[in-house]
Amino acid sequence: MHDQSVIDEIINLRRGAAECFQKAAWNQLLALDHYREGNFDAAERFAQLSFEDQMKAMELAELADAESSISLELELAEESA
């Protein structure tokens, strides 16, 4: 059985990834709005923020996947021992 603290950590990492993806989407929308209004400096700034948020989200999602994989491997090793 998985340790509850490991499960909680995986959930927190996935929640963080989801929040970052949501923030990236909002920043992308703001970038598009500013671009449409001709405010290219603000559009570029929000596009960059969106990109950074997407990268952070991917990092958190990859950490959650790795944590989940390691936890599963440990559980399988314990069951076979």
C-alpha positions, 0 to 999 in steps of 0.5 A, a space after each residue: 500500500 502506498 504511504 499516504 505522505 507519498 500520495 499527498 505529495 503526488 496530488 500536490 505536484 499534480 495540483 501545482 501543475 494544473 494551477 500553472 497550466 491554468 495560469 499559462 492559459 490566462 496569460 496567453 489570453 491576455 497576450 492575445 488581447 494586448 496583441 489585438 489592441 496593438 500593445 505589443 510590449 504587454 503582449 510579449 510580456 504576457 506571452 513570456 509569462 505564459 511560456 514560463 508557466 507552461 514550463 513550470 507546469 511541465 516540470 511539476 507534472 514530470 516530478 509527479 510522474 516520477 514520484 508515482 513511478 518510483 512509489 509503484 516500483 517500491 510497492 511492487 518490490 515489497 510485494 515480490 519480496 
